[in-house]
Amino acid sequence: MVGKNIKGVLNFVAWLTGIIVALAVGFAMIDGVLAVRWIPEIVTQVAGWIVVATTLLSAVLAILKQ
């Protein structure tokens, strides 16, 4: 029983960490802090918005599924 609870907590922490990292990367791409060589800045910014939007969407869907 205790092992099951610990596994659930660890799964939640891993999920939350993934959400935070994805948002940090997305916003860094939007702000121009994180750049990709040989790719125009506007493309990187659009990709950043896609990362942020899909991350938020997946988080909302995951919460609604629970």
Stockholm file with secondary structure:
# STOCKHOLM 1.0

chainA/1-66         MVGKNIKGVLNFVAWLTGIIVALAVGFAMIDGVLAVRWIPEIVTQVAGWIVVATTLLSAVLAILKQ
#=GR chainA/1-66 SS CHHHHHHHHHHHHHHHHHHHHHHHHHHHHHHTSSCCTTSCHHHHHHHHHHHHHHHHHHHHHHHHHC
#=GC SS_cons        CHHHHHHHHHHHHHHHHHHHHHHHHHHHHHHTSSCCTTSCHHHHHHHHHHHHHHHHHHHHHHHHHC
//
